Amino acid sequence: MTRRLPVLALAAALALTGCRDGGGKPHVVVQTVFLDRLSAAIRQVNTTRQRLADDGATLDTAARKLDDVDAVAVTGSRDAVRARRPAAAAAAAKAATVAGRLSKDVTAYDRAVAALDAANGTGLDATQQQAVGGVVTAGHAEVGQLRTYATVIATIWPRYAALDENQSLWLARASNGWYRDQKEAAGGYATLTDRAGLDAARRSLGSADARRLAVARQASEAIRAARGALASLLG
């Protein structure tokens, strides 16, 4: 399952660097304070939303790679674990940083949506205001679900961190003759890991992802509509 949050470049609708009038030479568009403010707000929405997309991708990658190691470790195969562990360890290290900052990233997106709301108004026609308002409404809904997602991550990620540590410990033991054979190695791994806890964490993460992606799709539709409505600002 992909957990990557879809992001569309809404800021492209406000690339107010210049335009052409018929066949004449390019001329500079005089940007009002209002348009500068709106453009800045849109860029911030894009930036913070993209960062949350990257956060989700990082967490997804780490979870999948740790699960991949787990799938072979339960069989007691030292060589299979050894082949997969470097990538899993690197991904887990990145995910630990993301898990720690996720709530702050959601708050930054929330503030960006609020800034877009504040910038919506005079200077846009009714259709444009409605389109931007749709992005704000969808953004607020997305923020709400992202806060739930962040809570789930804060709750379950310690289990993935423990899985990472236990896999490292098990591999060190298996590489140093701790287990007499593969069957004993499999039993040793099962003893180290909290199987019920891991299953619960995987279910929680999958459910949180499904809800998060559902509101993300709605936000993306609102962004697409706003891009069309704001296209006339290109002159």
SVG drawing of the C-alpha trace seen along z (x, -y; Angstrom):
<svg xmlns="http://www.w3.org/2000/svg" viewBox="-19 -47 50 74">
<polyline fill="none" stroke="black" stroke-width="0.4" points="0.0,0.0 1.4,-3.4 1.2,-5.9 2.6,-8.8 0.4,-11.9 -0.5,-13.2 0.6,-16.9 -0.3,-19.2 1.5,-22.3 -1.2,-24.9 1.5,-27.7 1.9,-27.2 -1.4,-29.1 0.2,-32.2 3.5,-32.4 3.1,-36.2 6.5,-36.9 5.1,-38.4 2.6,-37.9 2.2,-38.6 -0.4,-40.9 -1.1,-39.7 2.1,-39.6 3.9,-42.3 6.9,-42.1 6.5,-40.6 5.6,-43.2 5.9,-43.0 2.7,-42.3 2.3,-44.8 1.6,-42.6 -0.6,-44.0 0.0,-43.5 -3.0,-41.2 -1.6,-39.0 1.8,-38.9 0.1,-37.7 -2.0,-35.1 0.9,-33.8 3.0,-33.5 0.2,-31.7 -0.2,-29.2 3.5,-28.5 3.5,-27.8 0.6,-25.4 2.5,-23.6 5.7,-23.5 4.1,-22.2 1.9,-19.7 4.9,-18.3 6.8,-17.9 4.0,-15.8 4.0,-13.8 7.7,-13.1 7.1,-12.3 4.5,-9.7 6.8,-8.2 9.7,-7.9 7.5,-6.2 6.0,-3.9 9.4,-2.9 10.8,-2.1 7.7,-0.1 7.9,2.0 11.6,2.6 11.4,3.6 8.4,5.9 10.4,7.4 13.2,8.3 10.7,9.6 9.2,11.9 12.5,13.7 13.7,13.5 10.8,15.6 12.2,18.4 15.5,18.2 17.4,17.4 20.5,15.5 21.7,14.9 18.3,13.5 18.2,11.1 21.8,10.0 20.9,9.1 17.9,7.0 19.1,5.3 21.3,2.5 18.4,0.9 16.0,1.5 18.3,-0.1 18.9,-3.1 15.2,-3.6 14.4,-3.2 16.9,-5.9 15.3,-8.4 11.8,-7.4 12.8,-8.0 13.5,-11.6 10.3,-12.0 8.2,-10.4 9.6,-12.9 8.7,-16.0 5.5,-14.8 3.1,-16.8 5.1,-20.0 4.8,-19.4 1.1,-19.0 0.9,-22.3 2.9,-24.0 0.4,-22.9 -2.5,-24.0 -1.0,-27.5 -0.4,-27.6 -4.1,-26.7 -5.1,-29.5 -2.9,-31.9 -4.5,-31.0 -7.9,-31.6 -6.8,-35.0 -5.5,-35.9 -8.7,-34.9 -11.0,-37.8 -10.7,-41.2 -9.0,-41.0 -10.6,-37.7 -13.9,-37.3 -16.7,-35.2 -15.7,-32.0 -12.1,-32.4 -12.9,-33.1 -15.1,-30.0 -12.4,-27.8 -9.8,-29.0 -12.3,-28.6 -12.7,-25.0 -9.0,-24.4 -9.2,-25.9 -12.1,-23.7 -10.4,-20.6 -7.2,-21.6 -8.8,-21.8 -10.3,-18.4 -6.9,-17.0 -5.2,-18.6 -7.7,-16.9 -7.0,-13.5 -3.3,-14.2 -3.4,-15.0 -5.0,-11.6 -2.3,-10.0 0.4,-11.7 -1.2,-10.4 -1.2,-6.9 2.5,-7.2 3.4,-8.5 1.7,-5.5 2.9,-2.7 6.4,-3.8 8.1,-2.7 7.1,0.8 8.9,0.4 11.9,-1.1 12.0,1.9 11.7,4.2 14.7,2.5 16.7,3.0 15.6,6.6 16.5,7.4 20.0,6.0 20.5,7.9 19.2,11.2 21.5,10.8 24.5,10.2 23.6,13.3 22.9,15.5 26.3,14.4 28.2,15.3 26.9,18.9 24.3,18.1 21.8,20.5 22.6,24.1 20.5,24.3 17.9,22.4 15.0,23.8 16.5,22.5 17.3,19.2 13.6,18.8 12.5,19.6 15.0,17.0 13.7,14.3 10.1,15.1 11.0,14.7 12.7,11.3 9.8,9.8 6.3,8.9 4.2,10.6 0.8,9.5 2.0,5.9 3.5,5.8 0.3,7.1 -1.7,4.4 0.7,1.7 0.4,2.8 -3.4,2.8 -3.4,-0.7 -1.0,-2.1 -3.0,-0.6 -6.2,-2.0 -4.8,-5.5 -3.2,-5.5 -6.5,-4.7 -8.3,-7.5 -5.5,-9.9 -5.3,-9.1 -9.1,-9.5 -9.1,-13.1 -5.9,-13.8 -7.7,-12.8 -10.5,-15.3 -7.9,-18.1 -6.2,-17.3 -9.5,-17.7 -10.1,-21.1 -6.6,-22.1 -7.2,-21.1 -10.4,-23.2 -8.6,-26.2 -5.8,-25.9 -8.4,-26.2 -10.2,-29.1 -7.0,-31.1 -5.5,-30.5 -6.8,-33.8 -4.4,-35.6 -1.7,-34.7 -2.9,-37.5"/>
</svg>
